[in-house]
Amino acid sequence: MSTPTATLTARFAVPHKGALPERATKIAVAGLSFYYGRAQALQNISLEIPERMVMAFIGPSGCGKTTFLRTLNRMNDVIPGTRVEGNVSIDGRDIYAAGADVVELRRKVGMVFQKSNPFPKSIFDNVAYGLKINRLTSSKSELEGRVEEALNDAALWSEVKDRLKSSALGLSGGQQQRLCIARALAIRPEVILMDEPASALDPIATSKIEELIVDLKEQYTIVIVTHNMQQAARVSDLTAFFLLGKLIEVNATEKVFTAPVEKLTEDYITGRFG
Amino acid sequence: MIILSYIAMRGISALSLRFLIDTPHPVGEGGGIGNAIVGSALLLLLSCVVGLPLGISTGVFLSEFGGGHFASVVRFLVDTLTGIPSIVTGVFVYAIVVLRMSHFSAFAGGIALALIMIPIVARTTEEMIKLVPHSLREGALALGAPQWRVTMGVVIPAAASGIATGAMLAIARVSGETAPLLFTSFGSRFFPRNLNEPIASLTVQIYNYAISPYDEWHAQAWAATLVLMTLILSINLVVRFLTRKKF
């Protein structure tokens, strides 16, 4: 058998990204455990996510990557019977501290879901929703400007600019997902969490979303959960591998895919299980 | 369909413009149901004013905050209320409102109808809101919306046409009620002047005419039935039109 490195580079076209720039830590997780009732879904996870980079979470179904993602903006709070132990801080502030403002947190940490979930409103109102409820704009023209900007950033403006008043549900699947990204971008978050944003999309729509992610990391810290290892290899700077609720390995994407430290990681990315 | 066409057949002969606008006259002198149409409309309006907000808010409460002990008590009460025969509701309102005020009134009738509407509206609202996908709520929450804004701004609009259908069902149901009106709004032979006095209604009028021994009144009862059916049908159509899916 050839060396694992050779096999892996042949399998994955990992773009050579060179040395990663030094960046300040945006999200720091220490000793995080998570329970659904009695079932423990995450075990003692510690991880640091630097700002303005893309970190991908990979791992087989049920390994806890989505659960972990959702602890970062406290979306799991809405599920009854869940419990968190450990510490998650964003910009040095503990988001689970007593008295921490969840609404403020979610404004800062936007989220894009696996299944696109546009509101049954017009395209314009979908993007404007977050701006309106958070009162981020003071005039109608400013609101319109922000909506246009968000749609532009999500690479959707040219496709919808003539039908902003029509229903968001009339868009194609890929457009709906980009609309949800625009909706998240409109309130100018600092972090964007993406839960398998392209899992239900065709290859063309997927590549649009991936290009978008690469563009967005200029301004945002992005965490993306994906099933698709090739996708992680294409878009991310850092990759974390999860298995059965444990964080097995986290490193520069190029490293993880070409020279993984852990045997389990190597077995997973070479397709021995999962 | 058979019922509809039979009613149309029997009712059409006594129908005329005069019949629709005149007040009842003694046997042999014609007369109409104008006051009953106005009375029924007012009673429905009263019951909607009281019943819809209460019913819808109960339904929203049950679906959005329905996890607790209090909510399951409320749900049980609502279910029980659905099963109460309408005549019992009538007697109840008679005891609580009519005896207190010591006279029949449109208000009492409206309250009786509202009591019948509330559980229907509450349960359909609850079911319709439960049908709103969880992902929509999460989408709104993830944008920093507090729970109440999610409910008001996303969930209720998404369920609006379903809630309206539930309200329609309730309106259709109570507009055919006779029993609770017999001892609350009672009936009247004149156009209503204020809501604090007995008021005529189509159903009570139909009942009175149908049990009378006169062929002329029987024919008028059929015609009034036809009018009632047409009114219910047109309310249905109007609300359908107003709440048609825009998005």
Interface residues (C-beta under 8 A of the other chain):
Chain A: N73 M75 V78 P80 V103 E104 R106 R107 G110 M111 F113 K115 N117 P118 F119 P120 K121 S122 Y129 G130 I133 N134 S167 A168 L169 C180 R183 A184 I187
Chain B: G67 P133 S135 L136 R137 E138 G139 A140 L141 A142 L143 G144 A145 P146 R149 G153 V154 P157 A158 K246 F247
